[in-house]
């Protein structure tokens, strides 16, 4: 895996973790800490985008743009959409 693809994969994982933290209700003392829906969804979308780009780069192609459907189709032409390590 190239360093650029590895970096994209690591960034994807970091945005996924941030999304999970943001979208999970937690207790803070006697109060429930509210979730922040929009930032959580944005982090999840960044995670998906970077994950697709990492898979595309790992396959040796150039990955660009922000259209998730285009990235998914580009990846689908190159192989399965299974996550890394599967």
N, C-alpha and C positions, 0 to 999 in steps of 0.2 A: 504494500500500500504506500502511495506517495505521501510525503509530508503534508501536502495540501489537502489530500483526501482525509488523512488522519485528523488534521486540524478541524475540518468540517464535521467529521464524525464526533469529535470531542465537543465541539460547540453545539451540535445537535443534542447531545446528551445533557449538556449544561442547561440549554433552554428547556428541555423536557423536565428536568429536575425543578427548574424555577417555576414552570407552569404548574407542576404538581403541588409545590409549596403554596403558590398563590391561590389555587383553586380548592384547597383543602381547608375546611373549617377547623379551627382549633380553639380550645378553651384557653383563656388568658385570665387566670384567677376565677372570679365568679361570672365573667362575661365570655361570650363567644365572639371570637375575632371574625369579622365578616370577610367573606372571600371577595376578591376584586376580579370580576368576571372578564372585563375587556383586556386588562393586562395579561391575565392568564391565558386567554385564547390567543392573543398575539404571540406570546412566548411559545405556545404549542405550534402555531403556524410556522414560526421561525425554525422550530425543531424539525418539523416535517420537511421544510424547504432545504435546510442544510443536510438532512439525512439523505434526501434524494440526490443532492449535489455530490455528496460523498460517494454514494453508490455509482453514480455516473463517472466521476473522476477515477474511482477504483477500476472501472471497466476500461479506462484509457481514453475517455472522451472528454471534451470540454463542456463544462456545465456553466450555464449563465442564465440570467433572467430571474424573475420572481413568480412566474405563473406556475402554480403547483400542478395543474393538469398537463401543461407542456413538459414539465420536468418528469412527471410520472410516465407520460408516453415515451419520452426519450429513454428512460430507464427500462421500460417494458420492452422496447425493441432490442435491448442489449441482454436481457435475461430476466430472471425472476425478480420479484419485489420482496423476497425474503430479507429480513434484517441481517446485519452482519453476524457472522458466526453460525448461521443456520445452513 
